[in-house]
Amino acid sequence: MAWTAAAAETWRRGTGDGETREGHRHQGFLVVLDAVSTALRSGARGAGASLVGQFGRVAIHFFGTIALTRLLLPEDFGLVAMVAVFVALSELIRDFGMSTSGIQAQHLSAQQASNLFWANVVLGALGGLLLVGLTPLVVALYGEPRLGTIIPWMAAATLLNGAQAQLQVQLVRAMRFVAVVVSDCLAWGAGYGFAIVGAANGMGYWALAIQPLVVACVMVVSRWWLTRFRPQKPRHLRSSTALFRAGGHYGLSSLLQFAASNADTMVIGARFGSTPLGYYNRAFQLLLAPQAALLSPMTNVVIPTLRKASQEGRDRQALLVRLQSLVGFPVAIVFLAIAGCASPLIDLLFGADWAETGTLLRILALGGVFWTLNTVNYWAFVSSGKSRGLLQSNAITKSITVAAVVLFSLISTEAVAWAFSISTGLTWLIALRVGQRHGALVSHDFVRGGIAILAPACVTYGVCWVGAPYLSGLGALVGTIAGALGAVAVFFVLSMAWGASRRALRAAFRDARTAVRSMA
């Protein structure tokens, strides 16, 4: 990259006689390209390992769930599912942003890492105790005494997860993504293995109740062996004050996200009953699948990569703008394909009795496109260390989401889905404004790049609604293929027809090709 280094040096020193404005732009582009290429090379292998590991974990869950479904009764799954929301709340408390704070910190001494470790242990104990303390309430809520014996075992898993949180931070900061993947898959493989053997030997719902504890045990042991981390005694807490404060901001932000993510489920269940909630839940779970497989594993790679690039004096803003296109276009294509074939896809997967889920999935797919851009905003807040800005953004946007969901629930279940999708779009715009105010990003660069994705995406989304009735006569399989390919084709044609989208799409293709070559 000697040619880009020379261009960067010229750019830093200023321009000489006779240099044109076009020359400035060209040199500036080379500096950005150099930063993007270097960041892609440093993070591409980690991204590849994380994506492979995520698909491996999805496969473990898929085949493990099928095996358990054949061995256990629906009642067994229902008992454990009753406490799922409360377990998720205890898991939020046991982490409370300390992992994110540790990952994004520019510098983390051994003492600071130890202090964060003990903080997570204490939070894990508090989360577990809270879950145990809520046991009488959960039992009374569902009228199911058996939950009183299940919950303490699941609470023990929360305590162990608190102990392993900073072990993962150590691996991520060292960019040992393969180790993260291996330990994750090993733990879940052991958990499903135990549950399957237990279910086959008559354990019933206990196989599911103890499974999280097995996963947590294997996770702690494997990651402790990989890191050989020896926490020091908690001391010099003042040196960790900024980390604790940032963790608190991230933790409160996660709680707000938790409230917004569960508001639709709670409102639909309370207002319309279990059957409409079942339709909505299946649609939302399908919406989460691309996000979990494509976006979630990238966060642990993007944050340390951006932190390293920033330490080397590279342009974090330019990297994030390019990442927005690199991630935004392919994920938008996935969600638009889902919107294009939603109804026949649901017929193919679940049968004709689930037709209402197809309509809900098509509505929620629009929110999925915005969701991608919101993920990039999250990366901007965390990578810049603007935890207070993220908290303020979530306080505003999640309140809007909850209010919209409650208000639209007065109409119908479909209206709730529209509330989610529309509020997700508003979240993107508001987060950009708040991020600009807190110095996490320069909003107009992200707006320009976002519109290059959203303009053809929204037109394509409208075409999906117009074309949906014509797919019904093609059959489930043919309709799914035709709807998905048709949506992708329309999006691609529209993107290539508009100059701004065409340039952004070509830049994303170049970056993707660079990333693939880096992983080779």
Secondary structure, 3 states (H helix, E strand, C coil): CHHHHHHHHHHHHCCCCCCCHHHHHHHHHHHHHHHHHHHHHHHHHHHHHHHHHHHHHHHHHHHHHHHHHHHCCHHHHHHHHCCHHHHHHHHHHHHCCHHHHHHHCCCCCHHHHHHHHHHHHHHHHHHHHHHHHCHHHHHHHHCCCCHHHHHHHHHHHHHHHHHHHHHHHHHHHCCCHHHHHHHHHHHHHHHHHHHHHHHHCCCCHHHHHHHHHHHHHHHHHHHHHHHCCCCCCCCCHHHHHHHHHHHHHHHHHHHHHHHHHHHHHHHHHHHHCHHHHHHHHHHHHHHHHHHHHHHHHHHHHHHHHHHHHHHCCCCHHHHHHHHHHHHHHHHHHHHHHHHHHHHHHHHHHHCHHHHHHHHHHHHHHHHHHHHHHHHHHHHHHHHCCCHHHHHHHHHHHHHHHHHHHHHHCCCCHHHHHHHHHHHHHHHHHHHHHHHHHHCCCCHHHHHHHHHHHHHHHHHHHHHHHHHHHHHHHHCHHHHHHHHHHHHHHHHHHHHHHCHHHHHHHHHHHHHHHHHHHHHC
